[in-house]
Amino acid sequence: MRLGQETQADWWEVEALFDLCFAPGREALSSYRLRDGVDPVADLCLTLRDESGIAAAIRFWPVQVGGRPALLLGPIAVHPIHQGAGLGGWLIGESLERATRLCWERVLLVGDAPYYARFGFARLDGIEMPPPTNPARVLGLALVPGAWDGVSGVVAPV
């Protein structure tokens, strides 16, 4: 596997992977409203590639939470033939290290708490994602100690 930053040439191959891994209509999810017309954070959008193509990909988007900057993690996908091999964890770990080096302070996502807890994500209270979003699935990670302290309000695009 080769780890690399997603390029413009990768865009449609990554989109095809997301289509394969997620249900039809994934772009109707509330988090996609935060991505419309906004460029992803290119330095954090990574791919894992083998000889057959992109095996896994992750993207991050800039958002504001109560007027404070944050990263929105997602989507992340691993091709079905590579699932269970730790590629998703590799991408999450690598991208969070890069986000820290780039001086981002906080990350949020909408996802499965038991899976993301191993990376340090925990439920965020007082954070309002666009509806319909299950509040129990709104998770955050402080890349800097205390980065989520006192942060609440609506998640909005930048």
C-alpha positions as CSV (number, residue, x, y, z in Angstrom):
1,M,0.0,0.0,0.0
2,R,1.1,3.5,-0.8
3,L,-0.1,6.4,1.3
4,G,-0.5,9.6,-0.5
5,Q,-2.4,12.9,-0.5
6,E,-5.5,12.8,-2.7
7,T,-4.9,14.6,-6.0
8,Q,-7.4,16.1,-8.4
9,A,-6.8,13.1,-10.7
10,D,-7.9,10.9,-7.8
11,W,-11.2,12.7,-7.2
12,W,-13.6,10.5,-9.3
13,E,-11.9,7.3,-8.3
14,V,-12.4,8.3,-4.6
15,E,-16.0,9.3,-5.3
16,A,-16.6,5.8,-6.9
17,L,-15.1,4.2,-3.7
18,F,-17.5,6.3,-1.6
19,D,-20.4,5.3,-3.8
20,L,-19.4,1.6,-3.5
21,C,-19.1,1.7,0.3
22,F,-22.1,3.8,1.2
23,A,-25.8,3.5,0.5
24,P,-27.2,5.2,-2.6
25,G,-28.2,8.8,-1.7
26,R,-25.2,9.3,0.6
27,E,-25.1,12.9,-0.5
28,A,-28.5,13.5,1.0
29,L,-27.0,13.1,4.5
30,S,-26.9,16.2,6.7
31,S,-23.1,16.4,6.8
32,Y,-23.1,16.9,3.0
33,R,-24.8,20.2,3.4
34,L,-21.7,21.4,5.2
35,R,-19.5,20.3,2.3
36,D,-21.5,21.9,-0.6
37,G,-19.4,24.5,-2.4
38,V,-16.6,24.1,0.1
39,D,-13.2,22.7,-0.8
40,P,-11.9,19.9,1.4
41,V,-8.7,20.4,3.4
42,A,-6.4,19.1,0.8
43,D,-3.4,18.4,3.1
44,L,-5.6,15.9,5.1
45,C,-7.4,14.1,2.3
46,L,-5.4,10.9,1.9
47,T,-5.6,7.7,-0.1
48,L,-4.1,4.3,0.2
49,R,-3.4,2.7,-3.2
50,D,-2.3,-0.7,-4.3
51,E,-1.6,-2.0,-7.8
52,S,-5.3,-2.3,-8.5
53,G,-6.2,1.3,-7.5
54,I,-7.5,3.2,-4.5
55,A,-8.1,0.8,-1.6
56,A,-9.1,3.4,1.0
57,A,-9.7,7.2,1.2
58,I,-10.4,9.8,3.8
59,R,-11.5,13.5,3.5
60,F,-11.7,16.4,5.9
61,W,-13.7,19.6,5.6
62,P,-13.3,23.0,7.3
63,V,-16.4,24.0,9.4
64,Q,-17.2,26.3,12.2
65,V,-18.8,25.3,15.5
66,G,-20.3,28.2,17.4
67,G,-18.0,30.4,15.3
68,R,-14.8,28.4,16.2
69,P,-12.9,26.6,13.5
70,A,-13.0,22.8,13.4
71,L,-12.4,19.9,11.0
72,L,-15.3,17.7,9.8
73,L,-13.9,14.2,9.3
74,G,-15.6,12.2,6.6
75,P,-16.2,10.4,4.5
76,I,-13.8,7.6,5.1
77,A,-14.1,4.4,3.1
78,V,-12.2,1.1,2.6
79,H,-12.8,-1.0,-0.4
80,P,-14.7,-4.2,0.6
81,I,-11.9,-6.5,-0.5
82,H,-9.6,-4.6,2.0
83,Q,-11.9,-4.2,4.9
84,G,-10.7,-5.6,8.2
85,A,-7.0,-5.0,7.3
86,G,-6.7,-1.9,9.4
87,L,-6.6,0.5,6.5
88,G,-9.2,2.8,8.0
89,G,-7.4,3.1,11.3
90,W,-4.1,3.8,9.4
91,L,-5.8,6.7,7.5
92,I,-7.4,8.1,10.6
93,G,-4.2,8.0,12.6
94,E,-2.1,9.5,9.9
95,S,-4.6,12.2,9.1
96,L,-5.0,13.2,12.7
97,E,-1.2,13.4,13.2
98,R,-1.1,15.7,10.1
99,A,-4.0,17.8,11.4
100,T,-2.1,18.3,14.7
101,R,1.1,19.4,12.8
102,L,-1.0,21.8,10.8
103,C,-2.3,23.4,14.1
104,W,-5.9,22.3,13.9
105,E,-7.4,22.1,17.4
106,R,-10.6,20.1,17.1
107,V,-12.2,17.5,14.9
108,L,-15.8,16.3,14.7
109,L,-17.7,13.6,12.9
110,V,-21.0,11.9,12.7
111,G,-20.3,8.2,13.3
112,D,-20.3,5.1,15.4
113,A,-19.0,5.9,18.9
114,P,-17.6,2.4,19.6
115,Y,-15.4,2.4,16.5
116,Y,-14.2,6.0,16.8
117,A,-13.6,5.8,20.6
118,R,-10.3,3.9,20.0
119,F,-9.0,7.1,18.3
120,G,-10.1,9.3,21.2
121,F,-13.4,10.5,19.9
122,A,-16.2,11.0,22.4
123,R,-19.8,12.3,22.2
124,L,-20.1,16.0,22.0
125,D,-23.0,17.7,23.8
126,G,-24.3,21.1,22.8
127,I,-23.2,20.7,19.2
128,E,-25.9,21.1,16.6
129,M,-25.4,19.4,13.2
130,P,-27.9,20.1,10.4
131,P,-31.0,17.9,10.9
132,P,-31.7,15.1,10.8
133,T,-28.7,14.0,12.8
134,N,-28.8,11.7,15.8
135,P,-27.0,13.7,18.5
136,A,-25.6,10.5,20.0
137,R,-23.5,10.1,16.8
138,V,-21.9,13.6,17.0
139,L,-18.4,12.9,18.2
140,G,-15.4,15.1,18.7
141,L,-11.7,14.9,19.4
142,A,-9.5,17.6,20.9
143,L,-6.2,17.7,19.1
144,V,-5.1,20.3,21.7
145,P,-6.1,19.6,25.3
146,G,-9.3,21.4,26.2
147,A,-10.0,22.4,22.6
148,W,-13.7,21.5,22.9
149,D,-14.1,23.1,26.3
150,G,-16.8,25.8,26.1
151,V,-17.5,25.2,22.4
152,S,-21.1,24.7,21.6
153,G,-23.6,25.8,19.0
154,V,-24.4,25.2,15.4
155,V,-22.0,23.5,13.0
156,A,-21.8,25.6,9.9
157,P,-19.8,25.7,6.7
158,V,-16.9,28.1,6.4
